[in-house]
Amino acid sequence: MALIPYITFSGSCREAITFYQKALDAEILYSMTFAEMPPRESGEQQEGCAATVKMAPDDILHASLRIAGCEIMISDGAADNIPHHGYALNLMTTDVEEGKRWFQNLAVGGHITMPWQETFWAFGFGMVTDRFGIHWMVNIAKPAE
């Protein structure tokens, strides 16, 4: 079993993919646009979420990214531009320089909510909301005593 975050971007998913590739070395595992959605057996185009939310043909229907060894799924398929609240994606590494680089890259065009620093539990920790409104924590945990 796996728990995989699924994040919607309401029209900026392609831009988010490019950003995460550069900021976090994200790898695209899969990507499909609304135009690439297969037709029904009758030959008619699927209506589904594309018609419901009025998506452009080049908007991302579904994509999967691998970031730091974990998968996230993303899409432009949100019916409303609902703000992202009540969660954060936590990136963990054992490499302080890598963590600091991730944090700095995610902060470009975003908003730092807790500056990068050493804490009692981490060699490095910081919180940032990226330019897409996604909340991130970057954590280099100290070993448990």
N, C-alpha and C positions, 0 to 999 in steps of 0.2 A: 504494500500500500504506500501511497505517497500523498502528501499535502502540497498542492501546487497553487501558488497565488495566480489569480486571473485578473488582470488590470485592464480597464478600458480607458481610451484616450480621446474619444469624441472628435476624431478628425486629425489628430497629430501623432498617430501611432507610427507612421513611417519615419517621421522626424525623431520620435523617441527611440526607435530601433537604431538609427544612425548615431544618436547621442550615446546610447548605452554601449554600442560597439566601440566607440572612441573612449568613453569615460571608464568603462569596466571590462573592456576586452570581451564583450558579449559575443557569443556565437549564435548565429541564426540556425535553428534546427529545422524550422518549417515556416513557410509564409504563403498565404493565399489572399488575393484581393476579392472584393465582392464580384468583380467582373469574371473571375476565374471559378466562381461557384458553378458546379455542374448543373446542367438542365435537368428537369424532371424527366421521368421516363417518357412522358408525352411530348418532350421536346421543348416545352415551355420553360422559361427562366424561373428559377425558384423565387418565390416572393419572400417568405420568411422575414428575418430581421432586416434585410436590406430595404424592403418596401416599408416596413414598419417605422424605421428610423431615418429613411430618406438618405441613404449613404451614397456617396459618389462611387463610380465603378473602380477607381484606383485606391479607394480606402481599404484598409486591411480588415478582412473578415476574421482571420485568425493567424497568429504567429506564435511560435515557441522560441524562447531564447535560453541559452545556458549561460549563467553568470556565476562565477566562482564555484563551478561544479554542480550548481543547482538549476532547476528549470523554473521559468515563469512563463505564463501564457498571457498574451496581450491581444487587443483588438481595438478597432474604431467603433465597434458595435454598441455603444451606449445610447440609449434612447434620449437621455438628458445629459447635460454637462454637469453631472453631480460631483461636488467636491470630494476629494479623498480625505477622509477623517477616520480616526479611531483605530489606526493601525500604522505600523512602520515595517519596512523590509530591513532585516538586520543582516548586514554583511560581516562575516567573520573571517579572519585570516590569522596566521601566526607571524606574518611579516609586517612589521611596523611601517616600513616605507611603502609597501603596497597599500596598506590600509589608509595611510595619510594621502597617497596619490588618489585613491578612490574617492575619499572625502573631498579633496580639493576639486577633482573633476566633476563630481555631482553638484558642488556648490556653484559652478559656473552658470550664471543666469538664474540661480535659485536663491534660497534664503537659509542661512545657517541659524539653527535654533539652539545648538550647544556647540561652542567652538571646540576644535580638536585639542585634546589634552590627555595627560596621564591621569588616571583615577585610582582609587583604592582597589578596584577590581580589574582594571585594564591598563596595559602598557600604552594604549592609545584608544580614545573614544571620542566620537563626535556625532551630532545629529544635524541633518540638513533636509530641507524640502527642496527637491530639484525643480527645474523650470516648468515641469509638467504637473506639479502639485503632489508628487509622490514623496512620502516621508521615508527617509532612510536613517538607519543607525549603522555606523561603522565601528567595529569592536575588535580589539586585539586583547583578548582576555588573558589575565595572569593565571598561572596554574593554581588550582585549589590547594589550600594548605591542609 
